Amino acid sequence: DADKAGEVAVRVAMAVAPKRKKMKNLVDYSELQKIASECKECSDCQRACVNNLPIPPAMVAAAQGDFTLLEGLWDLCVGCGRCDEVCSHGISPHDMIAVAGENRFKEDKFVIRSGRGQIRDTEIRNVGSPIVLGEIPGIIAIVGCANYPNGPQEVAKIAEEFLRRRYIVTVSGCSAMDIARARNEDGQTLYEQYPGEFDAGGLVNVGSCVANSHIAGAAVKVANIFAKRNLRGNFEEIADYILNRVGACGIAWGAYSQKAASIATGCNRFGVPVIIGPHGAKYRRQYLGRSDNDESWMVIDARTGKKVYVGPTPEHLIYAAESVEECIVETAKLCLRPSDNFKGRAVKLTHWIDLHKRYYGKMPDDIEKFVRVEADIPLTMKDEIMPILQKKGWQSREIPDPTLLPRMIRKKKGE
């Protein structure tokens, strides 16, 4: 009986509430100094910490009445509790960090655009062509948990970098909330600086973690609406289209569980590459390409049926980046697709090369693999790139209508 079950639940909650009020889950702020003085500085907590946080120095300062270091750890702590498990002196560093940072998270207010759900068909019709041709450089999906190496400002940095370059940036779950916590000099969040449309330079919050399906669904809709690929019983053709034509890349920078990592695998099945943060490497799931093996990068030209080399586009399907800078550079690279037209490839190369030079201080070592014809070269970089290509013996190659499926070869009448 649903009514009786509801009544019992409410009565139990009311009966337990007074008892719960007397229970203490965390220590009092007034006790922090005394508890911190019991720390022996063995550093077991720091060794167990997934982010290698400097907990012992914070304890020493707290024992002297200075809680600023403990409070400063709050943004970087992922709440796993490993420090509590290994402490042989009965101290709970996690609880102390939470109490020291209590005022900070109580006052943590930000402006966030509400989760909007699916991407509309009308939006796909507007952006389908420029995405497939490469004129919108890519769709970036920043998803997953908050297990970041260096705090929530990292996902905001990634989002802002690609918004400024007029990529479409979609976000969900914890990442969507943490992006809202970053502000510019005028106190504005990225949601206040960029529009919410699924279009170039748009910041689209699709909702919670389970709303990630709407991001994958947008790529599927491009294949369905723009290319007329049937949806029912046609997974292979949809994935083939997305892999070869839709410049999308997912970023699970703070993946915190196998569930979060499995989201990346789900995107891979559709042909969408995903970059995970350093902590994501522990799930032992990486799909790395061999750019030196030309045979791995052959596709079928649907116009002629011939096999054609297209270069490592995209080079990897799951890639673990060690730093936010590496993530940004690799994201731009993984948006390259075999179907890019001249203009689209030049736009994508401009962003990738510019980011590579900014963060690594040099031109990419493998630029020749991604320039198909001279028209692909960004005009402002031509004088710099052409000598490199000539030195490496680069030769122009044809640009196919790419597919991996023999049945997609278009045959002329009578053949």
Secondary structure, DSSP 8 states (H G I E B T S, - for coil): -HHHHHHHHHHHHHHHHHHHHH--SS--GGGHHHHHTT-----HHHHH-TT---HHHHHHHHHTT--HHHHHTTTT-----HHHHH-TTS--HHHHHHHHTHHHHHS----------S--HHHHHHHHHHHHHTSS--EEEE-S-S--SS-THHHHHHHHHHHHTT-EEEEEHHHHHHHHT---TTS--HHHHS--SSSTT-EEEEESGGGHHHHHHHHHHIIIIIT----TT-HHHHHHHHHHH--EEEEETT--SHHHHHHHHHHHHTT--EEE-GGGGGG---B---TT-GGGGEEEETTT--EEE--STT--SEEE-SSHHHHHHHHHHHT--TT--HHHHHHHHHHHHHHHHHHHSS--TTGGGT--SGGGS-GGGHHHHHHHHHHTT--------EES-GGG----TT-
